[in-house]
Amino acid sequence: MANPFLVLFLFYTLTLNALMLAHRDIAVTQGIGGIESRRTPKKQEPLVSRSRHYPPGVHDICFPFELTACTKGFYGRLNAYYQGTWRFVPTPPPFLHAGKGYRLFNDTPLTITIEGVTAEGPVTVVPLSGGWNFVGNPYEERMPWNAAKVFVQKKIMPVDEAVGRHLINATLKEYENGELKKVLSSSESMEPWKGYWTFTTEPCYLLFVNPGEAMEPAGGTLEVTASPSAIPADDTTFSVIEATLKDSQGEPLAGREIHLETVIGRIVPRTIMTDKNGKARATFLTGTLGNTIIAASCGSMIKVCPLSITVPEKNIPPPEKPAESLVNAAVPLMKEGRFGINGFHEINMAQFPGESAREYINWEARSIFDGGISFNRTISPQGGLLAWKFIEGKPGVYDFSYSDAFVREVQKYRIRLLAVLSTSNSRLSRPRTFIGEDYSKPHDFEAFARYVEKVVERYDGDGYEDMPGLKYPIKHWEIGNEPEMPFEHDSGAFLRTMKTAYEAMKRADRDAKALVFVSNFEEEMTPRERVMRRFWDDILAQGGYEYIDILSIHHPLMANAERFQGLSPFWQKMQKTAGKKKEVWMTEWGIVTGIAINDDILNPGYHMVFAGGSEEDTASSFVKFVAKGFATGIDRFFWTFFYATKSEFMAKASLCKPKGFPNLTYYTQKLIALKIGGFTSARELRPGVYEFMVNGKPVYVAWNAQDSALPVRGMAKVTDIHGNEEELLMEEVILKKSPLIFEPAGK
């Protein structure tokens, strides 16, 4: 069985990255029939910090934050209540939502610090299900319960009207330590930072009006529409939101600000200005399944537009089979090729290192090798078989039986290992955070250094204290994984961890290479990304760059290759500023084929939808991603999963299907390894056209370029993503959506 904590952690990392990076700002310049997508400036809301102290007990609380960027001190148990069920919230919580109630259980006094964006907009939307609901004041000022509005039965009404229609309870209940403390009538005020209980007879939405916002009267009419009103939950389709503002005479009101709010998804931009015709537009993107509303406000006018987010309806055709020559081709052995994998998710730890586990490892290792994949990253299972907790289960006692057994099996197929060093040991010290059980702060830095030195020495291949029978030394070691959340954004603690691990591994093996995950920052950042950026700014300012030999970056499981920009300008500039270019490995990335739905552990009660296309689409996107990435300075790509069955989204982002048969992307990756795996230089000639120098000769990868003319004339060997080859006259080739590989004939 796969460790559920590992599965949740992997899901956390991938969905968090998706939320941070997948959706870029979009401006609509035409009607719904023609939409132009382009990047637009992003409003940078100020980050604020708040601290609250809680004595031991049970606390019903609510946080006045639209988005929480950083949380510290959550060492109790936190639950959210949704549709009659308590839902576990990861600790520390990656997101907290204004207006949603949370129940905190803590045995010791806690001081919780939250940093993010407060709920400062005119209106905050909170969904209610039928039955009991757990809500709170989304603002930092007291507000009367009956100042809120209710959207129900396709109509906005005051709370008192909804009470009169028996749609919502007349009172709120406040609990303390699990006991009823107070019952509030609709005219009484909700205190900030407290959670309250109310009952509804059917699903509806609460619209809280910000008491600190000047809601000046605005005579006239405000209308808001969404087209389409039902959209697929993926990252390639979206709804266009149009608001129209007129005065009491029916004349358009120009230059007025309209604020938009929703529960799930992302509106770009959130505040829009009316043009001379009194109209304004925005777009709505979502990767979350469910129903929501768009609430538009201007002055005292509030209008609501429902939206339904459905599973994308896609008729996915069966894939075209790869060419027989590609299936049977052997990839030339390279000591360190361009591709890796995060494999071996299906190892049964109860049986390892038994015979059935060995058979599974041998099957996957052979398949990885045959596919032209040189590296395996050892993050799975359960934190990696070289994890600290497996090697030092008791203080000072080092047991390499698990790791030795694993290394012996994979080295039969000449697979190199990128070994992930865990930074915490749950067997020696219970981690204070749920997220990143194996990757939070070391409980003892001296013990951590000894673990690093011991494990690096065991596999460095120098003949001293080596694993018996070691053939292929481990020379690449990654220090933890996505540290910001597990380290609670404590840059000083992670810098010390980096330095400790770096120095320990170099004492054991001066040729060892240290990888460290770094966020691949874009120019436009969400509040959470800004906190993460500060985390790395602090580390870099204190000399952290010298403890990194190779930058490790990740990319979410999203299919839209057109938005992928490769290595971000932040790190390109950093490399130039430091005067020392370092290798860059994308150690986690992938694309879901088809549609996968998973509970969103970041937002209890919601479902994330990973929507991709056909196997043809995935294979095509694979080529585009790696071509762009190599051209921007990424040296290696590690697909996220090779074979996985315990989770739908993991299974559909794997190179093998659940029955164990390789999919088309497996063979396309093999093709790219054959054609350009040994390149010495890569560059973008223009968008959609990339040149790779292989054995002193150019090889081109191209698709959909506006200027279809390639720097190749006459006859050339042309290969599609299935491995089908033919010689064509270049002047007659038309570039299409699917990439082609061109090798000039006679060179």
Secondary structure, DSSP 8 states (H G I E B T S, - for coil): ---HHHHHHHHHHHHHHHHHHS-------S-TTS-------------EEEEEEE-SEEEEEE--EEEEEEEE---SEEEEEETTEEEEE-SS-S---TTBEEEEEESS-EEEEEEEEE--SSEEEEEE-SEEEEEEB-SSS-EEGGGSEEEETTEEEEHHHHHHTTSB-SEEEEEETTEEEEEEETTSEE-BT-EEEEEESS-EEEEEE-TTS------SEEEEEEESSEEESSSS--EEEEEEEE-TTS-B--S-EEEEE-SSSEEESSEEE--TTSEEEEEEE--EEEEEEEEEEETTEEEEEEEEEE-------------HHHHH------TT-SEEE---TT--TTTTTSHHHHHHHHHHHHHHHHTT--EEETTTTTT-TT-HHHH-SBTTB---HHHHHHHHHHGGGT-EEEEEE-S--TTTS--S-STTTTSS--S-HHHHHHHHHHHHHHTS-SSSS--TT--S---EEEESSS-TTTTTT-HHHHHHHHHHHHHHHHHH-TT-EEEEE-----SS--HHHHHHHHHHHHHHHTTGGGG-SEEEEE--S---GGG--SS-HHHHHHHHHHT---EEEEEEE----SEEEEE-TTSTT-EEEEE---HHHHHHHHHHHHHHHHHTT--EEEESBSS--SSHHHHHTBSB-TTS-B-HHHHHHHHHHHHHTTEEEEEEEETTEEEEEETTEEEEEE-S-SS---S--SEEEEE-TT--EEEEEGGG----SS-EEEEETT-
